[in-house]
């Protein structure tokens, strides 16, 4: 079957794109390799998405999927391994299972994964103490002790935000100086509840079903920090490699596309966290999905 639009990625951007495309009368297939709903399904509680006072990430992901399927979108759980464009403009997507799908337009909505520390039980504790977004999850740790791992602007901004809510914030960085902006460092130096833990790295996660602390190695010594949350802020890695022949990527691997979600290849669009952008939140991913879907519809209708 030749679809009007193939969407690679079943997170908020991809599922929103599917809903908009179906409402425009286009046939749609969404291909997701892990879990529909994307990384938000890791979050135990979401309180910053319009229309929901509070909802679990898993429930929100289910609702996004249900809405897209109710509109008539088809879904496939498989890993895309290659994409190409035929001379006649048809987009071809090959999957790990051996399945091959064809579409007149293609939307890449593969997201960007937070870089992890590579520690034992780290993935197990995601959403149970290990976090990647202070804006999303910081409020859950109000009045508690937390740690932030990283040395760039994202880590410094996370530490500043958390210092307004949390009792104590440990900022862990493997070097003796931060890579982020000096003004952010100076602002943190003025916060009495912030402690810099420099020349240090997280060596171990403590606790059972919930994180209760971390062990850091600092100057050859091991130190235990009793924290309820660890915010890992060492960057993100977009999943755009298979699209490198169809779109321009910046040095970090993000799609070099503007708010119009267009790429260098006619009929290929990009949406969500895999796009180069300043703000990566649920709302901006959903917005990208709408923009990319409507752009794809215009392309098909031309």
C-alpha positions, 0 to 999 in steps of 0.5 A: 500500500502506498500511504500519503504520509509515513511518520517515523517516530510515535512520540508526541510530535509523531502522533500529533502529526498523525492526528492532523494529517488524518483530519486532513483526509490523508492516509497515515502510517506511524512507525515506532521502534520502542513504545508509542508516546515516546520518552514522556511515558517515563514520567510518573506525573505530567503537570505542564501539558495544556488540558491536564492538571495532572496525568501520568506520562504513560496515560498521556502517551496512551491518549495521544495514540488513542486519538491518532488511531481513532482518527484512522492512523495506522501504526506499526511497532518496528525499527526503521533502518533505512530511508530513501527517495525514489526518482519518482519522489516516493519515499521508501522506509525499510524496517528491521523486520524486513518490512518495507513501506512507501509514502508520498511524504515522510515526517521524521519525528524520532526525538532525541534521547537524553545521554545517560551515565551508563550506571547500573540500574540507571534505566530501572530508576528513570522516573523513580529518582533519575530524571532528565528534565528539571522543568518537567519533574523539579516540582516533585522534589520540592523540599528535598535534596537533589543532585544535578550531574553536568557542567554545561548551561543546561546543568547550571540552569537546572540547578538554578531552577531546582535551588528555588524548590529543593532543600539542597542541590548538589551540582556534580561535574567531572572537571574543576570548572564549568563549561557553562556561562559565567553569569549562571555560575555566579548566580549559583555561587550566591545560592546558599543551598547549592554545593559544587561537587567538582572533579567528581563523577557519579559512581553508584546509584543507591536505593531499592524501587526509589533512589535514595542517594548517589555515591560520587568519586571525588579526588580519589575518594568515595562520598555518599550524597543522600538525595531523592533525585538525580537530574542528569544533564549531560546532553541529548543525542538525536536519532537522525542518522538514517535521515542524513542523506535527506536533510541537513544536520547540524554538528550535534546531529539535529535536523537543521530546520526552522519552525516551518519543519521543512528539509532540503528534500521536497516531501520530507519534513521533521518534527519534535526534539530531533529538530534544532531548537531552543526549547524541547518540551511536550508542547513544542513537540506537539506544535511541530507535529501540527506544523509538519503535518500541515506542511506535508498536506500542502505538499501533497495537494500541490 
